[in-house]
Amino acid sequence: MRLTKVASAAVDALEDVKGRDIKVLNVRKMTAHFDTVIIASGDSTRQCKALANRVREKVKEAGGKVYGIEGEQVGEWVLVDLGGTVVHILQPALRQYYNLEELWAPPPRAKRATRTRAA
């Protein structure tokens, strides 16, 4: 999957502030609202806020637009809306509980049933 300039800037920003377990998911076939979901963990509310702030700065530097940020005041789960990309920054316990990776993972392909001929 090739990342857009905005998504790439968001990943770089998360890496700058030591975001952990960064996952980039292509959800283009699952929703028409956005193309990419980025999920990262922060160890504390302070780090989650810092990660979201760095994403905002880096995306603006790259010429992208930040449409909104939710959860920044509490800092346990911060969502950054970048239009075609949505960034979720969660503390590890919330990330494990909500398991967004499984939610946005493509559905497993069904195996074809093989028929056997009756003798």
N, C-alpha and C positions, 0 to 999 in steps of 0.2 A: 504494500500500500504506500503510495506516495503522499506525503503530507503537504498541505497547503502552506503558504508562507506564515499565515496566522497560527496554524496548529504547530508548526515547527518552532515559532517564537515562544509559544506557550510551553512546550516541552523544554526548551532551553531555559526558560525562566524557572520552571520547577526544579531543574537540575542545579541552577545557580544557588538556590536557597536550600539545597539538600533534601528535596522532596524524595520520598522513598516509594519503591514499588510502582513506578510510573507505568501505566498501561494505556495504550492508544488503540481504540476500537473503531473499526469502520462500520457504521450503522446505516449507511446509505440505503441499503435494501430493506431496512426495518422501519424507517420513518422518513417522512418528507420534510420534517422540521429542521433537521441538521444532519451533517454527514459524518462527523467525528465526535466521539466521546473520549475524553482524557480523564483518567482517574489516578490520583496520587494520594499518598499518606503524609501527614505531618504529625510530629510527635507531641505537640501541645497546641493549645488555642493560639498562643503567640506565633508559633511557626506556621500554622494554617493561615492566619491573617497575613503574615509576611509573604507566604507563597502566593496568595491571591493578589496582593499588592504588586509583587514582582511580575506576575503574569500580566496585570493591567499595564504596567510600565513598558514591558518588553513588547507587548502586542501593539501598543500605541507607537513605539519607536519603529516597528516594522510596517507601520502604515495601516494597521488594522483598527477596528472599532470595538470597543467594549460596550455591549448593549445593556448590561446590568450585572450586579453582584448581589447575591443573596447569602445571608447567614454570616456576614462578616462581623457583626457585632458580637455574636456568641462565639464563633470560631471553631466549633466542633465539626461542622460540615459547611463548607463554603462552595457555592456554585458560581462560576464565572461564565456568563453568556457572551460568546464571541460571534454569534450569528450561526455560521456553518459548523462551528465547534463549540462544544460545551465542556467545561473543565469542572470536575468534582474534586475537592480537596477535603479529605476526611481524616479524623483521628482513627487509629487502627481498630479500636473496639467497634466504632460505628461502621467502618468499612467492612469488617467481618460480618456484622449483624445484617446489613442491608445487601451485601454481596452484589454490587452493581455489575461486576464482571459477568456473573451468571445471567443477570437480567438482560444485558445487552449482547450476550454471546449469540451467535447464529444458532438456530435450532439444529439439532443433530439430523443428519440425513437418514432417512428410513432405508433399511436394507431391503433389497428385493427378495421376495419369497421365491424360493426355488421349488419347482413342481417336480415331483417324481412320477414316473409313469407306473401305472398299475400293471402288473404282469398278466 
